[in-house]
């Protein structure tokens, strides 16, 4: 039984927690291209670049390990 969340799952939950923020809004706020965010959410990008992870974590005021589900 795998209870780990993927980065995509975590990102979807964070978007909902932030008032159903859209990927296009998140892209504008973080300067991460929308297709990149889409690939992360869809699970097509398994290991996003550290720069993207740091920008997302900073935007949501969480740590990178929290974002990636490492903790």
C-alpha positions as CSV (number, residue, x, y, z in Angstrom):
1,X,0.0,0.0,0.0
2,X,1.6,3.2,-1.2
3,X,0.5,6.2,0.7
4,X,3.0,8.6,-0.7
5,X,1.7,11.5,-2.7
6,X,3.4,12.5,-5.9
7,X,4.5,16.1,-6.6
8,X,1.6,16.4,-9.0
9,X,-0.9,15.2,-6.3
10,X,0.6,17.7,-3.8
11,X,0.5,20.5,-6.4
12,X,-3.2,19.8,-7.2
13,X,-4.1,19.9,-3.5
14,X,-2.2,23.2,-3.0
15,X,-3.9,24.7,-6.0
16,X,-7.3,23.8,-4.4
17,X,-6.2,25.2,-1.0
18,X,-5.3,28.5,-2.6
19,X,-8.8,29.1,-3.9
20,X,-8.8,26.8,-7.0
21,X,-5.8,28.6,-8.4
22,X,-5.4,27.7,-12.1
23,X,-2.1,26.5,-13.6
24,X,-2.0,29.6,-15.8
25,X,-2.2,31.8,-12.7
26,X,0.5,29.7,-11.0
27,X,2.7,29.9,-14.1
28,X,2.4,33.7,-14.1
29,X,3.1,33.9,-10.3
30,X,6.1,31.6,-10.4
31,X,7.5,32.3,-13.9
32,X,7.4,28.5,-14.6
33,X,6.0,27.8,-18.1
34,X,2.5,26.5,-17.9
35,X,3.3,23.3,-20.0
36,X,6.0,22.5,-17.4
37,X,3.4,22.8,-14.6
38,X,0.9,20.7,-16.6
39,X,3.5,17.9,-17.0
40,X,4.3,18.0,-13.3
41,X,0.6,17.7,-12.4
42,X,0.0,15.0,-14.9
43,X,3.0,13.0,-13.6
44,X,4.8,13.2,-17.0
45,X,7.7,15.0,-15.3
46,X,8.9,12.8,-12.5
47,X,11.9,14.9,-11.4
48,X,11.3,18.6,-12.0
49,X,14.2,20.9,-12.0
50,X,15.3,22.2,-8.6
51,X,14.7,25.8,-9.7
52,X,11.0,24.9,-10.4
53,X,10.6,23.1,-7.1
54,X,12.1,26.0,-5.2
55,X,9.8,28.5,-7.0
56,X,6.7,26.4,-6.2
57,X,7.7,25.8,-2.6
58,X,8.4,29.5,-2.1
59,X,5.0,30.5,-3.7
60,X,3.1,28.1,-1.4
61,X,5.3,29.0,1.6
62,X,6.3,25.4,2.2
63,X,9.6,23.5,1.9
64,X,10.8,21.6,-1.1
65,X,10.6,18.3,0.8
66,X,7.0,19.1,1.8
67,X,6.2,19.8,-1.9
68,X,7.8,16.6,-3.1
69,X,6.2,14.5,-0.3
70,X,9.6,13.6,1.1
71,X,8.4,14.4,4.6
